[in-house]
Amino acid sequence: MHQKLLKSAHYIELGSYQYWPVLVPRGIRLYTYEQIPVFLKDNPYITDGYRAYLPSRLCLKSLFILSNETVNIWSHLLGFFIFFTLGIYDMTSVLPSASASREDFVICSICLFCFQVCMLCSVGYHLFCCHRSEKTSRRWMALDYAGISIGILGCYVSGVFYAFYCNNYWRQVYLITVLAMILAVFFAQIHPSYLTQQWHRLRSVIFCSVSGYGVIPTIHWVWLNGGVGAAIVQEFAPRVIVMYVIAAVAFLFYISKVPERYFPEFSYCNRSSDYECLVLSHMLISKTMH
């Protein structure tokens, strides 16, 4: 019986490890940090719960097991369905009842579409990062970064459009600038070293710069509307501040590797999970501002 189970399991050669079964009789095997391939070793403080060495079919199957990526996967799936539902509600109820213009429909559609793409790209990466092919895993990582850029674009397009609704010149200036920055990020991702660990800090700097750029049109918007004492500024400025505070906290969680740095038992609910939930909150606040 034992030999039959071994024969039915799928095996794959793993460098210094002689052979490890990809499947055990009742599911997909989880690995410790020491057992996973080098390209998955992003955070040494997450000590176990890793999926690894899986073909595409088993990556999909791993959606329903508990691993250190479970919260990441399902939080993004939840985010996708939230934005999808909001899109249907806005298009069929909110905008028609407000006698919205065609431009309003287009901008709202772009915003929600960008958020949905961002969520789905992250779902794909966290689901398939454990693929047995490093090349495939890297492709999904690249798609995840592209999705983040698209999500940032969605925030900017809707925010700039409505903030400078009565000032067509500055609206075009900021929209063109943002599009140029996002395109520059896409071109940077083509570089062979972009997804390597050596460029980890540079990637963080790039995305912080793109996100932080929003401070410039925000200050300009405050000035054009009469300063911090203006009624419209008093109404929207607190939400903008909350958005940036959430983004800053999410980034601090990400770079500091908290809580798993100090609490190893948080391998299954780690800084990446905290980061993703905060990003989802950030996008929801951004959506409610328009």
Secondary structure, DSSP 8 states (H G I E B T S, - for coil): -HHHHHHHS-EEEETTEEEEESEETTEE--B-GGGS-GGG-S-TT--S-B--SB-HHHHHHGGGS--TTHHHHHHHHHHHHHHHHHHHHIIIIIHHHTT--HHHHHHHHHHHHHHHHHHHHHHHHHHHTTBS-HHHHHHHHHHHHHHHHHHHHHHHHHHHHHHTTT-HHHHHHHHHHHHHHHHHHHHHHHSTTTTSGGGHHHHHHHHHHHHHTTHHHHHHHHHHTTSTTSHHHHHHHHHHHHHHHHHHHHHHHHHHTTTTTT-GGGGGS-HHHHHHHHHHHHHHHHHHT-
